[in-house]
Amino acid sequence: MKVFDTQYLIIGAGLAGSILSFLLRRSGSEVILAELLDAKTKDKLCGGVMIDSALQSFKKIYGENPQQVLPLHKLKSFCQRFAGKEILANNTEIFTLPRKSLDNFALERALEVGTRLFDRVALKSVDMNNFLAYFLDLRDKTQFAIRFQFIIGADGASSKLRTLLMGKRPIIIPTLQIQTPCVSDELIFAYLPEIFSSQVDWGYCWYIPQGKIAVVGCVGSSFSKQKNLVQICRNNLKNFCSELGIEQNISIRGAAIPIDKILLSCNENAFFIGDAAGLNDTVTGGGIHYAFISANLLFEALIGAENIRLTYEKKIFNAIQLKTTQQARKSQFLTSLAILKKGSEI
Ligand SMILES: Cc1cc2nc3c(=O)[nH]c(=O)nc-3n(C[C@H](O)[C@H](O)[C@H](O)COP(=O)(O)OP(=O)(O)OC[C@H]3O[C@@H](n4cnc5c(N)ncnc54)[C@H](O)[C@@H]3O)c2cc1C
């Protein structure tokens, strides 16, 4: 079996993986980026909302102005609704973009600095005693191994690396989304009526304009593990589309959002970033900024710290506590829900 060698093996060429590859490679390290799908054609399901901290991190990491190099779309307004009624309007400046443009940018930068990309490869097993990861090449069905010094899980909400190293699958919730021509320039969050019948504990539909196109989606979560959660979301998505006058015969895609506890490292040689670490806002589902923050902070720990694990974990928890904008949004979201539950409106 062919065996490749590298200092850093990053599993998942999504946003977090591509950012970390770029940072490590630029600092002179050997990096292999292993991706399950076709790296150029894969298209992550996402609302494409980029909050301030993500834009700032982008600027810091790439030294480029996101407004100049990304197809950012400034929204006219942002509103939250219940049953068609507006409950809270928000004047914050919000930018969106088609997610593929951001992922393409990050991957291109990683490749430009010399990251070795192995795409369409499936991770089969990991031997942490001998620092070997075994893969199946999905193109020619051959098997190969990569010897590493450090392995990093950036393989998203359903992280295979996490399952292999921890022995159990991460906890995720399903989301549904469609793409449609833009019908309005206003971002809308519409809470699920099922919150009141306790069929879901939280959940909402979204309409997010990204320029010429918009995405419409739905997410719902239930602590009692409702079996019909996906069906509830599907129905709500359809109702929301008809409320907005959007064609409904568009194919619906599904994706996962992580909701379990944060896991940042398994041992001194295995770390997790982005969704694979469970780093996603449990209220809003936003995770782009976490992908930036975690990739950057792990990079800083990997190249500079004596105790990488402790440093990385400390840095992340400090960063999360300092995220005031994020916390302000969260409390606004929860206030809206509380208002809804009382049955009143602003
Ligand atoms: C429907 C939806 C809408 C969202 N909207 C927003 C939003 O508007 N704003 C926001 O901030 N966040 C949003 N998020 C969350 C955000 O998309 C994620 O938090 C973010 O993509 C996390 O980046 P990541 O690099 O960790 O994971 P990902 O972007 O998921 O990348 C993981 C990569 O790993 C690859 N992979 C998976 N399994 C394997 C494997 N076994 N081996 C190798 N590679 C593998 C995948 O193909 C992918 O390329 C949304 C999420 C969903 C599902």
The ligand as a Gaussian input file, in Angstrom:
#p B3LYP/6-31G(d) Opt

LIG

0 1
 C      -28.700000      24.875000       5.722000
 C      -27.602000      25.588000       6.448000
 C      -27.561000      26.976000       6.434000
 C      -26.515000      27.654000       7.099000
 N      -26.483000      29.014000       7.032000
 C      -25.474000      29.674000       7.646000
 C      -25.371000      31.081000       7.529000
 O      -26.173000      31.727000       6.847000
 N      -24.347000      31.707000       8.178000
 C      -23.427000      31.018000       8.923000
 O      -22.532000      31.643000       9.509000
 N      -23.492000      29.672000       9.018000
 C      -24.480000      28.980000       8.389000
 N      -24.529000      27.626000       8.465000
 C      -23.478000      26.918000       9.216000
 C      -22.183000      26.881000       8.396000
 O      -22.451000      26.491000       7.069000
 C      -21.203000      25.881000       9.024000
 O      -21.073000      26.167000      10.392000
 C      -19.834000      25.962000       8.341000
 O      -19.944000      25.540000       7.011000
 C      -18.817000      25.091000       9.053000
 O      -17.651000      25.011000       8.260000
 P      -16.747000      23.704000       8.320000
 O      -15.617000      23.932000       7.412000
 O      -16.525000      23.339000       9.722000
 O      -17.690000      22.544000       7.732000
 P      -18.194000      22.338000       6.249000
 O      -18.348000      23.630000       5.560000
 O      -19.399000      21.451000       6.356000
 O      -17.009000      21.527000       5.558000
 C      -16.759000      20.178000       5.862000
 C      -16.012000      19.567000       4.675000
 O      -15.656000      18.232000       5.027000
 C      -16.006000      17.374000       3.961000
 N      -16.222000      16.037000       4.537000
 C      -17.309000      15.547000       5.147000
 N      -17.080000      14.290000       5.531000
 C      -15.819000      13.979000       5.159000
 C      -15.015000      12.814000       5.278000
 N      -15.456000      11.701000       5.858000
 N      -13.751000      12.846000       4.788000
 C      -13.273000      13.976000       4.176000
 N      -14.009000      15.105000       4.035000
 C      -15.260000      15.104000       4.522000
 C      -17.253000      17.999000       3.356000
 O      -17.486000      17.539000       2.032000
 C      -16.879000      19.473000       3.424000
 O      -16.149000      19.881000       2.301000
 C      -25.554000      26.910000       7.809000
 C      -25.593000      25.520000       7.823000
 C      -26.596000      24.864000       7.146000
 C      -26.626000      23.363000       7.156000

